[in-house]
């Protein structure tokens, strides 16, 4: 649910070509940042705005095939997004615990606020992973020579 599989064929290139093209991409001001080490590709989609919602990370393995390079991996929400959900839910649990210890109904009601924020933010994560999948797919297709649309999934 939170992880979206990615399988892409970059035609007529080698892993060395992909590594070189990824190294030539600008590091700043780009929506997608790509890094290749050995045969592992990591691409990050940075969502615009001051908050973390919408960041996606692709971790994929590059394999040489007769037609080109196969990129197989999964797109998932960034760790920062997952940490934010955990913080909201931990805050809700902490406030609810205080309400239970001190038998205070107001604390129970106040605990609903971070619980709601955490639930809403968690509900956005699968959509962010799906939209990140599309953006990362287009960015990676640009690393190959003339993307083969039959290889996109």
Secondary structure, DSSP 4 states (H G I P E B T S, - for coil): ---EEEEEEEET--HHHHHHHHHHS-SSS-SEEEEEETTEEEEEEPPSSSS-TT-EEEEEEEEEETTEEEEEEEEEE-HHHHHHHHHHHHHHHHHHHHHHHTT-HHHHHHHHHHHHHHHHHHHHHHHHHHHHHHHHHHHHHTTSSS--GGG--
